[in-house]
C-alpha cells in the first residue's frame, strides 16, 4: 500500500479519536442533566456513536466525498444548562425526536431553511456562548474546591498546548480518566461494561419541546450544519444538502428512544477528513470518512466503560476537563456573537439571558435568550432610523 493510500485511513482514525475524546464527557453530562440514568446516558452515547458512523458510511460511499458527521456537542452543552424539564427523561427523548423531524423538514421544506437562515448568526452564537459559560467555569471552581484532582488536569491542558494543540483536549481527558481510576478505585462499577441500548418510550410536553427541541435544533443548525457546509466548500467539496439533512435527521429520530440527542454535519473535524491531512489526492479523501466511521464503531464498544468512569468521577475532575474541552468553542462563539457591531447589544442581551440559567413558565434560559435577542435587536440596532 502506498503512502498516499494510507494517509486517508490514518486521517480518519485521528478524526474519530479527536472528535470523540474532545466531547464524549459533555454528551454524557448533558444526558444526565436532563434526567437520564447512568445506564440511559451510556445508551445515548452508544446510539450517537452508531448513528453518526452509519450515516457517514452511507454518505461517503454513495457520494465518494469526505463528508463527516458528528454528535451535536453544542447541543449536549445546551442540555447541561437546561436541566430536567416537565415530563423528565421521557419528555427529553420526545424533544430529541422533534429535533430530528425538524432537521429532516429543513432539507425538504425550503421555507423552513430560510426561516432558520433569518436568525442572525450573532444571536445563535451568543446563546451558545451563554450556555457554555457555566460549563467553562468548572475548571476555575474545581481548582478551588478539589485542587488535588483538578490541578493535574489543568496542568496537562496547559503543557499540551505547548506540544500539540490538536491533542491537548484528548490527552487532558485521558489524564482526567486516569485520575478517576486512581481516586475512585473499586467504586467504579465494572458489573456490565459491555455496550447495551436502553429503550425509552418518547413522551411529548410543551415545556420539553420549547426548552430542548427548539434550542437544540437552532444551535445544531447554526453551529454545526451551516458551518459544516462552509468548511466543506472551502476545500472544494459540495454537500448534498437535502440528503445530508435527511440522513442526520432520521439518524437523530432513530437514536432518540435509545438516548441519542442529535447528530449533524461536522464542522471542526470536517477539516481533518476534507483537508490536506487526508492526503494530496482529493478524489481519495472520502476514504478518511469511511475510516472515521469504522473507528467510531470501534469506540462504541467502549461506550459503557467510558460512562462508568465518568459516573465514578470524584471532585468534579471530569466536569473540569469538559470545561477545558469547550473553551475553544466558547471563544469562537463569543467572537461570532460580537463580530456584528450593529447587533452587538442584542447579542450581549441574548448571552446574558442564556448564561443566567433562568426558568420561566417551565421553559429554560436558552429559549428565552433567543426571544430576548430577537425582540431587542430591532430596538437597539445602530442602523435603526
JOSULQUI-V463286 format. One record per backbone hydrogen bond with DSSP energy under -1.0 kcal/mol. NH is the residue of the N-H (numbers start at 1). CO is the residue of the C=O. If there is no record, write none. Layout:
BEGIN
nh | co
NH | CO
NH | CO
END
This chain:
BEGIN
nh | co
6 | 2
7 | 3
10 | 6
11 | 7
12 | 8
13 | 9
14 | 10
15 | 11
16 | 12
17 | 13
18 | 14
19 | 15
20 | 16
21 | 17
22 | 18
23 | 20
24 | 20
27 | 23
28 | 24
29 | 25
30 | 26
31 | 27
32 | 28
33 | 29
34 | 30
35 | 32
36 | 31
41 | 37
42 | 38
43 | 39
44 | 40
45 | 41
46 | 42
47 | 43
48 | 44
49 | 45
50 | 46
51 | 47
52 | 48
53 | 49
54 | 50
55 | 51
56 | 52
57 | 53
58 | 54
59 | 55
60 | 56
61 | 57
62 | 58
63 | 59
64 | 60
67 | 65
70 | 264
72 | 262
73 | 71
76 | 72
77 | 73
78 | 74
79 | 75
80 | 76
81 | 77
82 | 78
83 | 79
88 | 85
92 | 88
93 | 89
94 | 90
95 | 91
96 | 92
97 | 93
98 | 94
99 | 95
100 | 96
101 | 97
102 | 98
103 | 99
104 | 100
105 | 101
106 | 102
107 | 103
108 | 104
109 | 105
113 | 109
114 | 110
115 | 111
116 | 112
117 | 113
118 | 114
119 | 116
124 | 120
125 | 121
126 | 122
127 | 123
128 | 124
129 | 125
130 | 126
131 | 127
132 | 128
133 | 129
136 | 132
137 | 133
138 | 135
141 | 137
142 | 138
143 | 139
144 | 140
145 | 141
146 | 142
150 | 146
151 | 147
154 | 150
155 | 151
156 | 152
157 | 153
158 | 154
159 | 155
160 | 156
161 | 157
162 | 159
163 | 159
164 | 160
171 | 167
172 | 168
173 | 169
174 | 170
175 | 171
176 | 172
177 | 173
178 | 174
179 | 175
180 | 176
181 | 177
182 | 178
183 | 179
184 | 180
185 | 181
187 | 184
188 | 185
200 | 257
203 | 90
209 | 205
210 | 206
211 | 207
212 | 208
213 | 208
214 | 209
216 | 212
217 | 213
218 | 214
219 | 215
220 | 216
221 | 217
222 | 218
223 | 219
224 | 220
225 | 220
226 | 221
228 | 224
229 | 225
230 | 226
231 | 227
232 | 228
233 | 229
234 | 230
236 | 233
237 | 232
241 | 239
244 | 240
245 | 241
246 | 242
247 | 243
248 | 244
249 | 245
250 | 246
251 | 247
252 | 248
253 | 249
254 | 250
255 | 251
256 | 252
258 | 255
259 | 256
260 | 255
264 | 70
266 | 68
271 | 268
274 | 270
275 | 271
278 | 275
279 | 276
284 | 281
287 | 284
288 | 285
290 | 286
291 | 287
292 | 288
293 | 289
294 | 290
295 | 291
296 | 292
297 | 293
298 | 294
299 | 295
300 | 296
301 | 298
302 | 299
303 | 300
306 | 302
307 | 303
308 | 304
309 | 305
310 | 306
311 | 307
312 | 308
313 | 310
317 | 314
320 | 316
321 | 317
322 | 318
323 | 319
324 | 320
325 | 321
326 | 322
327 | 324
330 | 326
331 | 327
332 | 328
333 | 329
334 | 330
335 | 331
336 | 332
337 | 333
338 | 334
344 | 341
347 | 343
348 | 344
349 | 345
350 | 346
351 | 347
352 | 348
353 | 349
354 | 350
355 | 351
356 | 352
360 | 363
363 | 360
368 | 364
369 | 365
370 | 366
371 | 367
372 | 368
373 | 369
374 | 370
375 | 371
376 | 372
377 | 373
380 | 376
384 | 381
END
